[in-house]
Structure formats: structure tokens, C-alpha cells
Amino acid sequence: MSDMTPADLHHLIVVGHPERNSFNHAAAAAYADMVRQCGQSPTIRDLYAIGFDPLLRSTERPESKDFHLSPDVEWELELVRTASIITLVYPIWFGMPPAIITGYIDRVLGAGLTATAIRHNQPHEMLANKYFVLITTSGSTLPWLAERGQWEGMREAFDSYLETIFSFAAVEHEHLDSIVSPLSPDYAAQCLGRIADRARQACSAVLCRAHEQQKIEKLRHFHEH
């Protein structure tokens, strides 16, 4: 039985912003840099750069008589399966995530998940006990979003609801508001520092959990032999 190392812990970082020079991409890079500093392994998936199609096919719905997953979804699912933690990085537009992010949830994270499984709170075979991190940005302020009910609505839909139906171990959310162009260098540095802190906390959480799981497996192996 080989011992787990930090490099065995994989972070899947999914970015949903069309502009490669955006602050969202800078945030994803800062997150990945801290993951590497912690000795763990990040993979960044830029949904726009890879041409990810957010449109759910009728055959990808589990109720379909001809249900099957498309090759591009199968590829993304391999990355999800090997990840200890999944991080989505995206802006809030018109009070909602971009269509490419909701499409990723529909086609990839929700692949094969039935309404019956959700209704009966069945653990998600692929996502159960993984960690989930949301890093979001908005041009408006957080109080402005809260006054209009948008912030609470998004927290319920994305944080609470997805945590439940996908059986995540925990969901963390880092929101950066007033992200406008041009962005003050001092404020940008402050925000990127918050992202690095969030990544460091995530690395610590998955490492602790992995060590606990390894202890349990070693005890089970000892008693079996």
C-alpha cells in the first residue's frame, strides 16, 4: 500500500470567461500557483479556449431512450474523476453565471444524474465527498447584489443546492466585487491575495481529508490481514 503524497491531490480549475486577459484568468492562475506552492497538482480548463459546447443534447439526458455521453463530456469527466477538488472561476453577468458555466454543470457535473436520484438524496457516485470552490467576480458591489436579492438567490442555487445534489463534502465561495476596468493595482493585488489564501485553505482541507482516509484504509487493511 503506497503512501499518498500532496502531488497526488489534483485540483480541477474551470474558468468561464471569454477574455484571456481578464481578471478571472488572473484569479485562476493565482489559485493554481498557490496549489503548486502547496505541493499539489492543478489543472486549468479554460472553457472558452477549448471551445466547450454548453448545449445539453437530448441524448445526454438520463431519461432518453438513447442515453449516452458525448466524447467531449467523457473527456471532461476523466478530469473530474481524478480531482480531489473542483473550482469554478467565473463572472456574474445579469445576476447569473455565464451560460458556459451552467452548461458545464448541465453536461459534465450533472452527467447521468436523474431526477429520482436527486429526489431521494442518493449520493453522487462521482462527486461524493469532493470539495467544491466557487470564485466569482462582479462589476457591481456585493451590497448592491444583496439589495436586489441576486446574491442570496445565487448562493441558494449554486452553493447550497449543488452541495446537496452533488454530495460535495463542502462548498466554499470567494466573491470579488467591484472588478471593473481599469482596476487599481493595489485592489487587484488585494483580491489576488484573497484567492491565494482561499487556495491555501483548500489545499489544507483536501490534504487533511486524504490523510484521514489513508489512516482508515490502513487500519482496514491491517484488520483484514
PASEBA-1860 file (N, C-alpha, C; in nm, 3 decimals):
! residues 225
1> MSDMTPAD> 0.086/-0.119/0.000/0.000/0.000/0.000/0.089/0.124/0.000 ~ 0.087/0.201/-0.107/0.173/0.318/-0.118/0.115/0.435/-0.043 ~ 0.206/0.518/0.011/0.162/0.636/0.084/0.127/0.748/-0.012 ~ 0.021/0.822/0.024/-0.022/0.935/-0.056/0.074/1.052/-0.035 ~ 0.101/1.126/-0.142/0.181/1.248/-0.134/0.094/1.365/-0.178 ~ 0.129/1.489/-0.139/0.049/1.605/-0.183/0.032/1.613/-0.333 ~ 0.133/1.567/-0.409/0.124/1.573/-0.556/0.014/1.484/-0.611 ~ -0.033/1.388/-0.528/-0.142/1.300/-0.570/-0.278/1.369/-0.562
9> LHHLIVVG> -0.283/1.487/-0.501/-0.409/1.559/-0.485/-0.425/1.657/-0.601 ~ -0.528/1.635/-0.680/-0.548/1.713/-0.802/-0.661/1.815/-0.785 ~ -0.634/1.935/-0.834/-0.733/2.044/-0.834/-0.774/2.072/-0.978 ~ -0.901/2.058/-1.006/-0.954/2.092/-1.139/-1.010/2.234/-1.132 ~ -0.950/2.326/-1.206/-0.988/2.467/-1.204/-1.053/2.500/-1.338 ~ -1.182/2.529/-1.335/-1.260/2.552/-1.457/-1.290/2.701/-1.469 ~ -1.247/2.762/-1.579/-1.263/2.906/-1.598/-1.368/2.934/-1.705 ~ -1.460/3.024/-1.673/-1.566/3.060/-1.767/-1.568/3.208/-1.799
17> HPERNSFN> -1.467/3.256/-1.870/-1.462/3.396/-1.912/-1.401/3.402/-2.052 ~ -1.463/3.475/-2.146/-1.415/3.474/-2.285/-1.285/3.549/-2.310 ~ -1.247/3.640/-2.220/-1.129/3.723/-2.242/-1.009/3.662/-2.169 ~ -0.907/3.623/-2.243/-0.790/3.557/-2.182/-0.712/3.649/-2.089 ~ -0.722/3.779/-2.111/-0.652/3.875/-2.025/-0.742/3.926/-1.913 ~ -0.851/3.857/-1.887/-0.946/3.900/-1.784/-0.891/3.878/-1.644 ~ -0.953/3.945/-1.548/-0.915/3.924/-1.409/-0.950/3.782/-1.365 ~ -1.055/3.724/-1.423/-1.091/3.586/-1.390/-0.977/3.491/-1.423
25> HAAAAAYA> -0.911/3.511/-1.535/-0.798/3.426/-1.570/-0.680/3.451/-1.476 ~ -0.661/3.575/-1.437/-0.555/3.605/-1.340/-0.585/3.538/-1.207 ~ -0.713/3.536/-1.168/-0.753/3.471/-1.043/-0.727/3.321/-1.050 ~ -0.762/3.260/-1.164/-0.738/3.116/-1.181/-0.589/3.084/-1.175 ~ -0.508/3.170/-1.235/-0.363/3.148/-1.234/-0.306/3.163/-1.093 ~ -0.357/3.261/-1.018/-0.311/3.279/-0.880/-0.349/3.160/-0.794 ~ -0.468/3.108/-0.816/-0.514/2.990/-0.742/-0.422/2.871/-0.774 ~ -0.396/2.850/-0.903/-0.311/2.738/-0.945/-0.169/2.753/-0.891
33> DMVRQCGQ> -0.117/2.875/-0.890/0.018/2.897/-0.838/0.029/2.857/-0.691 ~ -0.072/2.892/-0.613/-0.069/2.856/-0.472/-0.083/2.705/-0.453 ~ -0.165/2.642/-0.536/-0.178/2.495/-0.530/-0.041/2.431/-0.553 ~ 0.033/2.481/-0.651/0.167/2.427/-0.678/0.260/2.452/-0.560 ~ 0.251/2.572/-0.501/0.336/2.603/-0.385/0.308/2.508/-0.269 ~ 0.184/2.461/-0.261/0.147/2.366/-0.156/0.183/2.223/-0.193 ~ 0.245/2.204/-0.309/0.289/2.073/-0.350/0.183/1.988/-0.416 ~ 0.065/2.047/-0.443/-0.043/1.973/-0.505/-0.051/2.006/-0.655
41> SPTIRDLY> -0.140/1.938/-0.726/-0.138/1.942/-0.872/-0.263/2.010/-0.930 ~ -0.246/2.127/-0.994/-0.361/2.193/-1.056/-0.372/2.167/-1.205 ~ -0.496/2.163/-1.254/-0.522/2.160/-1.398/-0.626/2.267/-1.428 ~ -0.591/2.361/-1.517/-0.684/2.468/-1.555/-0.753/2.430/-1.686 ~ -0.886/2.436/-1.684/-0.965/2.414/-1.806/-1.034/2.546/-1.842 ~ -0.987/2.608/-1.946/-1.045/2.733/-1.997/-1.155/2.694/-2.096 ~ -1.280/2.703/-2.053/-1.391/2.652/-2.133/-1.402/2.722/-2.268 ~ -1.376/2.852/-2.272/-1.384/2.922/-2.400/-1.269/2.882/-2.491
49> AIGFDPLL> -1.149/2.867/-2.433/-1.032/2.834/-2.515/-1.044/2.695/-2.577 ~ -1.107/2.601/-2.507/-1.120/2.465/-2.562/-1.246/2.450/-2.647 ~ -1.325/2.558/-2.656/-1.446/2.554/-2.737/-1.553/2.465/-2.678 ~ -1.564/2.464/-2.546/-1.665/2.380/-2.482/-1.805/2.421/-2.524 ~ -1.885/2.323/-2.563/-2.023/2.349/-2.605/-2.115/2.333/-2.484 ~ -2.182/2.440/-2.441/-2.266/2.430/-2.322/-2.404/2.369/-2.346 ~ -2.437/2.340/-2.473/-2.571/2.292/-2.506/-2.587/2.143/-2.474 ~ -2.681/2.112/-2.387/-2.711/1.974/-2.350/-2.786/1.905/-2.464
57> RSTERPES> -2.734/1.790/-2.509/-2.802/1.714/-2.613/-2.918/1.635/-2.553 ~ -3.018/1.607/-2.632/-3.130/1.529/-2.581/-3.085/1.389/-2.541 ~ -2.985/1.335/-2.612/-2.936/1.201/-2.579/-2.850/1.198/-2.453 ~ -2.812/1.316/-2.403/-2.733/1.322/-2.280/-2.821/1.327/-2.155 ~ -2.951/1.339/-2.176/-3.043/1.336/-2.063/-3.065/1.191/-2.021 ~ -3.051/1.159/-1.892/-3.061/1.020/-1.849/-3.196/0.955/-1.878 ~ -3.299/1.037/-1.899/-3.432/0.983/-1.930/-3.444/0.940/-2.076 ~ -3.345/0.979/-2.158/-3.352/0.949/-2.300/-3.338/0.798/-2.325
65> KDFHLSPD> -3.416/0.746/-2.420/-3.406/0.605/-2.455/-3.271/0.573/-2.519 ~ -3.211/0.676/-2.581/-3.082/0.658/-2.647/-2.972/0.729/-2.567 ~ -2.981/0.720/-2.434/-2.887/0.793/-2.348/-2.743/0.749/-2.372 ~ -2.658/0.848/-2.397/-2.514/0.825/-2.400/-2.446/0.961/-2.389 ~ -2.324/0.959/-2.336/-2.250/1.083/-2.318/-2.163/1.109/-2.440 ~ -2.153/1.235/-2.477/-2.072/1.275/-2.591/-1.924/1.262/-2.557 ~ -1.838/1.243/-2.657/-1.694/1.227/-2.633/-1.632/1.342/-2.555 ~ -1.676/1.467/-2.582/-1.617/1.580/-2.510/-1.654/1.576/-2.362
73> VEWELELV> -1.773/1.529/-2.330/-1.814/1.516/-2.190/-1.734/1.405/-2.123 ~ -1.714/1.294/-2.191/-1.636/1.184/-2.136/-1.495/1.230/-2.100 ~ -1.438/1.313/-2.185/-1.303/1.365/-2.160/-1.301/1.452/-2.034 ~ -1.398/1.541/-2.023/-1.403/1.627/-1.904/-1.428/1.545/-1.778 ~ -1.508/1.440/-1.789/-1.539/1.358/-1.672/-1.415/1.285/-1.619 ~ -1.322/1.251/-1.707/-1.199/1.189/-1.662/-1.122/1.283/-1.571 ~ -1.122/1.412/-1.604/-1.055/1.512/-1.520/-1.128/1.528/-1.387 ~ -1.260/1.524/-1.393/-1.340/1.537/-1.270/-1.316/1.417/-1.178
81> RTASIITL> -1.311/1.299/-1.234/-1.295/1.178/-1.152/-1.165/1.178/-1.075 ~ -1.059/1.229/-1.134/-0.928/1.226/-1.067/-0.904/1.346/-0.976 ~ -0.998/1.440/-0.975/-0.981/1.561/-0.895/-1.031/1.540/-0.752 ~ -0.955/1.593/-0.657/-0.998/1.594/-0.518/-1.086/1.715/-0.490 ~ -1.068/1.818/-0.572/-1.142/1.942/-0.552/-1.168/2.007/-0.688 ~ -1.286/2.062/-0.704/-1.326/2.127/-0.828/-1.351/2.274/-0.798 ~ -1.287/2.360/-0.874/-1.301/2.505/-0.854/-1.354/2.570/-0.982 ~ -1.463/2.642/-0.970/-1.517/2.716/-1.084/-1.484/2.864/-1.066
89> VYPIWFGM> -1.432/2.925/-1.171/-1.398/3.067/-1.170/-1.477/3.135/-1.280 ~ -1.562/3.230/-1.242/-1.647/3.292/-1.345/-1.702/3.427/-1.296 ~ -1.742/3.513/-1.391/-1.804/3.641/-1.356/-1.955/3.625/-1.338 ~ -2.014/3.718/-1.272/-2.160/3.724/-1.261/-2.209/3.830/-1.359 ~ -2.290/3.786/-1.454/-2.345/3.874/-1.556/-2.496/3.871/-1.549 ~ -2.558/3.990/-1.540/-2.704/3.999/-1.534/-2.759/3.915/-1.419 ~ -2.683/3.910/-1.310/-2.728/3.838/-1.191/-2.714/3.687/-1.201 ~ -2.644/3.639/-1.305/-2.633/3.494/-1.325/-2.492/3.457/-1.371
97> PPAIITGY> -2.455/3.329/-1.357/-2.328/3.283/-1.415/-2.338/3.282/-1.567 ~ -2.227/3.286/-1.638/-2.230/3.275/-1.785/-2.291/3.142/-1.828 ~ -2.349/3.141/-1.946/-2.413/3.019/-1.998/-2.314/2.903/-2.008 ~ -2.186/2.934/-2.033/-2.087/2.827/-2.049/-2.063/2.754/-1.917 ~ -2.081/2.825/-1.805/-2.065/2.762/-1.673/-2.186/2.675/-1.640 ~ -2.306/2.728/-1.663/-2.425/2.647/-1.636/-2.429/2.527/-1.731 ~ -2.378/2.545/-1.854/-2.370/2.434/-1.946/-2.272/2.327/-1.899 ~ -2.162/2.370/-1.839/-2.065/2.274/-1.783/-2.129/2.194/-1.670
105> IDRVLGAG> -2.208/2.260/-1.589/-2.278/2.190/-1.481/-2.380/2.093/-1.538 ~ -2.457/2.139/-1.637/-2.558/2.053/-1.701/-2.495/1.929/-1.763 ~ -2.390/1.951/-1.844/-2.337/1.842/-1.926/-2.232/1.757/-1.856 ~ -2.152/1.817/-1.767/-2.040/1.745/-1.706/-2.070/1.704/-1.562 ~ -2.082/1.801/-1.473/-2.105/1.765/-1.332/-2.236/1.691/-1.314 ~ -2.337/1.727/-1.393/-2.467/1.662/-1.380/-2.487/1.544/-1.472 ~ -2.379/1.498/-1.537/-2.391/1.389/-1.634/-2.454/1.264/-1.571 ~ -2.565/1.221/-1.628/-2.629/1.098/-1.583/-2.709/1.109/-1.455
113> LTATAIRH> -2.712/1.225/-1.394/-2.785/1.241/-1.267/-2.935/1.252/-1.295 ~ -3.011/1.165/-1.235/-3.155/1.161/-1.261/-3.233/1.240/-1.156 ~ -3.354/1.279/-1.194/-3.442/1.348/-1.101/-3.476/1.259/-0.982 ~ -3.487/1.130/-1.007/-3.518/1.035/-0.899/-3.406/1.031/-0.796 ~ -3.280/1.031/-0.844/-3.166/1.029/-0.753/-3.163/1.155/-0.668 ~ -3.194/1.270/-0.729/-3.197/1.396/-0.655/-3.308/1.394/-0.551 ~ -3.426/1.348/-0.593/-3.541/1.347/-0.503/-3.519/1.257/-0.382 ~ -3.445/1.148/-0.400/-3.422/1.053/-0.291/-3.287/1.073/-0.222
121> NQPHEMLA> -3.221/1.187/-0.252/-3.095/1.222/-0.187/-2.990/1.111/-0.198 ~ -2.983/1.049/-0.314/-2.884/0.944/-0.334/-2.746/1.005/-0.354 ~ -2.643/0.952/-0.290/-2.508/1.007/-0.305/-2.463/1.003/-0.450 ~ -2.397/1.107/-0.493/-2.347/1.114/-0.630/-2.220/1.030/-0.640 ~ -2.223/0.929/-0.726/-2.113/0.832/-0.733/-1.979/0.897/-0.765 ~ -1.978/0.996/-0.854/-1.853/1.056/-0.898/-1.808/1.172/-0.811 ~ -1.903/1.253/-0.760/-1.868/1.376/-0.690/-1.873/1.367/-0.538 ~ -1.927/1.259/-0.486/-1.945/1.248/-0.341/-1.813/1.269/-0.268
129> NKYFVLIT> -1.817/1.359/-0.168/-1.705/1.388/-0.079/-1.590/1.466/-0.143 ~ -1.609/1.512/-0.266/-1.511/1.605/-0.322/-1.539/1.745/-0.268 ~ -1.439/1.831/-0.273/-1.458/1.969/-0.232/-1.492/2.054/-0.355 ~ -1.567/2.159/-0.332/-1.616/2.245/-0.440/-1.592/2.390/-0.400 ~ -1.522/2.464/-0.485/-1.491/2.604/-0.457/-1.544/2.690/-0.571 ~ -1.611/2.798/-0.537/-1.659/2.894/-0.635/-1.582/3.024/-0.616 ~ -1.523/3.075/-0.723/-1.459/3.206/-0.722/-1.532/3.291/-0.824 ~ -1.602/3.392/-0.776/-1.684/3.473/-0.865/-1.643/3.620/-0.858
137> TSGSTLPW> -1.674/3.692/-0.966/-1.646/3.835/-0.971/-1.770/3.908/-1.019 ~ -1.778/4.034/-0.985/-1.886/4.118/-1.036/-1.836/4.262/-1.046 ~ -1.891/4.335/-1.143/-1.857/4.476/-1.155/-1.925/4.558/-1.048 ~ -2.044/4.515/-1.007/-2.117/4.584/-0.901/-2.068/4.538/-0.764 ~ -2.112/4.608/-0.662/-2.070/4.574/-0.527/-2.158/4.463/-0.470 ~ -2.106/4.396/-0.369/-2.183/4.290/-0.306/-2.310/4.344/-0.238 ~ -2.304/4.459/-0.169/-2.428/4.515/-0.113/-2.533/4.543/-0.220 ~ -2.489/4.588/-0.337/-2.583/4.616/-0.447/-2.652/4.487/-0.490
145> LAERGQWE> -2.574/4.378/-0.504/-2.632/4.249/-0.541/-2.728/4.199/-0.433 ~ -2.689/4.219/-0.307/-2.771/4.171/-0.196/-2.903/4.246/-0.188 ~ -2.901/4.376/-0.211/-3.022/4.457/-0.205/-3.127/4.411/-0.306 ~ -3.082/4.358/-0.416/-3.172/4.315/-0.523/-3.203/4.165/-0.517 ~ -3.158/4.101/-0.411/-3.188/3.959/-0.392/-3.106/3.865/-0.478 ~ -3.015/3.920/-0.559/-2.939/3.836/-0.651/-2.837/3.749/-0.578 ~ -2.773/3.807/-0.477/-2.669/3.732/-0.407/-2.726/3.611/-0.334 ~ -2.834/3.631/-0.262/-2.894/3.520/-0.189/-2.948/3.414/-0.285
153> GMREAFDS> -3.004/3.460/-0.398/-3.055/3.366/-0.497/-2.945/3.278/-0.554 ~ -2.832/3.339/-0.586/-2.720/3.262/-0.640/-2.661/3.168/-0.537 ~ -2.652/3.213/-0.412/-2.599/3.128/-0.306/-2.687/3.005/-0.287 ~ -2.818/3.025/-0.294/-2.910/2.911/-0.278/-2.900/2.815/-0.396 ~ -2.892/2.872/-0.517/-2.892/2.788/-0.637/-2.760/2.717/-0.659 ~ -2.649/2.787/-0.638/-2.520/2.729/-0.669/-2.451/2.668/-0.546 ~ -2.448/2.739/-0.434/-2.376/2.689/-0.318/-2.454/2.578/-0.249 ~ -2.571/2.612/-0.199/-2.648/2.517/-0.118/-2.704/2.402/-0.200
161> YLETIFSF> -2.767/2.434/-0.313/-2.834/2.330/-0.390/-2.734/2.232/-0.452 ~ -2.626/2.285/-0.512/-2.529/2.197/-0.574/-2.455/2.112/-0.471 ~ -2.432/2.169/-0.354/-2.369/2.091/-0.247/-2.454/1.969/-0.213 ~ -2.585/1.988/-0.211/-2.676/1.879/-0.174/-2.687/1.774/-0.283 ~ -2.719/1.816/-0.406/-2.745/1.717/-0.510/-2.619/1.647/-0.558 ~ -2.503/1.712/-0.547/-2.378/1.651/-0.592/-2.301/1.584/-0.479 ~ -2.353/1.591/-0.358/-2.293/1.523/-0.242/-2.151/1.572/-0.212 ~ -2.125/1.700/-0.236/-1.992/1.754/-0.206/-1.966/1.751/-0.055
169> AAVEHEHL> -1.838/1.735/-0.019/-1.800/1.737/0.121/-1.821/1.877/0.179 ~ -1.792/1.979/0.098/-1.808/2.118/0.142/-1.804/2.208/0.020 ~ -1.867/2.324/0.032/-1.864/2.426/-0.074/-1.812/2.556/-0.013 ~ -1.711/2.614/-0.075/-1.657/2.743/-0.032/-1.675/2.843/-0.146 ~ -1.702/2.967/-0.110/-1.729/3.069/-0.211/-1.651/3.196/-0.179 ~ -1.569/3.238/-0.274/-1.495/3.364/-0.261/-1.545/3.458/-0.369 ~ -1.611/3.566/-0.328/-1.663/3.661/-0.426/-1.582/3.790/-0.421 ~ -1.543/3.837/-0.539/-1.466/3.961/-0.552/-1.553/4.062/-0.626
177> DSIVSPLS> -1.591/4.169/-0.557/-1.680/4.267/-0.621/-1.602/4.389/-0.669 ~ -1.672/4.475/-0.740/-1.613/4.598/-0.796/-1.494/4.567/-0.886 ~ -1.504/4.458/-0.962/-1.398/4.424/-1.058/-1.432/4.492/-1.190 ~ -1.374/4.609/-1.209/-1.401/4.690/-1.328/-1.268/4.729/-1.393 ~ -1.277/4.772/-1.517/-1.158/4.815/-1.589/-1.160/4.966/-1.606 ~ -1.049/5.034/-1.576/-0.923/4.979/-1.524/-0.933/4.949/-1.374 ~ -0.864/4.844/-1.332/-0.867/4.801/-1.193/-0.741/4.852/-1.123 ~ -0.761/4.911/-1.006/-0.648/4.962/-0.929/-0.549/4.850/-0.901
185> PDYAAQCL> -0.420/4.870/-0.926/-0.319/4.767/-0.898/-0.323/4.720/-0.753 ~ -0.344/4.814/-0.661/-0.349/4.777/-0.519/-0.469/4.687/-0.490 ~ -0.585/4.721/-0.548/-0.704/4.640/-0.524/-0.690/4.504/-0.592 ~ -0.631/4.503/-0.711/-0.609/4.376/-0.781/-0.519/4.284/-0.698 ~ -0.413/4.341/-0.641/-0.321/4.262/-0.559/-0.391/4.208/-0.435 ~ -0.476/4.294/-0.377/-0.551/4.252/-0.259/-0.643/4.133/-0.292 ~ -0.713/4.144/-0.405/-0.804/4.037/-0.446/-0.730/3.908/-0.477 ~ -0.617/3.920/-0.546/-0.540/3.800/-0.578/-0.482/3.737/-0.452
193> GRIADRAR> -0.454/3.819/-0.352/-0.410/3.766/-0.224/-0.520/3.685/-0.157 ~ -0.644/3.731/-0.170/-0.757/3.655/-0.115/-0.773/3.522/-0.186 ~ -0.750/3.521/-0.318/-0.759/3.398/-0.395/-0.651/3.299/-0.349 ~ -0.530/3.350/-0.329/-0.421/3.264/-0.282/-0.452/3.205/-0.145 ~ -0.510/3.287/-0.057/-0.549/3.237/0.075/-0.655/3.128/0.064 ~ -0.751/3.150/-0.025/-0.856/3.051/-0.045/-0.797/2.920/-0.097 ~ -0.702/2.930/-0.189/-0.638/2.810/-0.243/-0.559/2.738/-0.135 ~ -0.490/2.813/-0.050/-0.413/2.753/0.058/-0.505/2.677/0.155
201> QACSAVLC> -0.618/2.737/0.186/-0.715/2.671/0.274/-0.770/2.544/0.210 ~ -0.796/2.551/0.079/-0.847/2.435/0.009/-0.745/2.322/0.009 ~ -0.620/2.355/-0.015/-0.514/2.254/-0.013/-0.504/2.188/0.124 ~ -0.514/2.268/0.228/-0.508/2.213/0.363/-0.625/2.119/0.390 ~ -0.744/2.157/0.344/-0.864/2.076/0.369/-0.854/1.941/0.299 ~ -0.814/1.941/0.172/-0.809/1.813/0.099/-0.695/1.726/0.149 ~ -0.586/1.788/0.194/-0.474/1.710/0.246/-0.513/1.642/0.377 ~ -0.579/1.717/0.465/-0.623/1.658/0.591/-0.720/1.543/0.568
209> RAHEQQKI> -0.812/1.564/0.476/-0.910/1.459/0.447/-0.842/1.336/0.387 ~ -0.746/1.358/0.299/-0.676/1.246/0.237/-0.598/1.166/0.341 ~ -0.535/1.236/0.436/-0.462/1.166/0.541/-0.556/1.083/0.628 ~ -0.673/1.139/0.659/-0.770/1.066/0.739/-0.819/0.941/0.666 ~ -0.846/0.955/0.537/-0.891/0.841/0.458/-0.782/0.734/0.449 ~ -0.657/0.780/0.437/-0.547/0.684/0.429/-0.532/0.607/0.561 ~ -0.551/0.675/0.674/-0.545/0.608/0.803/-0.653/0.500/0.813 ~ -0.772/0.535/0.768/-0.884/0.440/0.772/-0.854/0.319/0.685
217> EKLRHFHE> -0.800/0.343/0.565/-0.769/0.233/0.475/-0.660/0.143/0.531 ~ -0.560/0.202/0.596/-0.452/0.123/0.654/-0.503/0.039/0.770 ~ -0.592/0.095/0.851/-0.650/0.018/0.961/-0.733/-0.098/0.908 ~ -0.811/-0.070/0.802/-0.893/-0.175/0.743/-0.805/-0.286/0.686 ~ -0.696/-0.246/0.619/-0.604/-0.343/0.561/-0.538/-0.426/0.672 ~ -0.503/-0.361/0.782/-0.438/-0.432/0.894/-0.532/-0.536/0.953 ~ -0.659/-0.500/0.973/-0.755/-0.593/1.034/-0.790/-0.707/0.939 ~ -0.786/-0.681/0.807/-0.818/-0.785/0.711/-0.707/-0.887/0.697
225> H> -0.584/-0.844/0.735/-0.469/-0.935/0.720/-0.407/-0.967/0.856
END
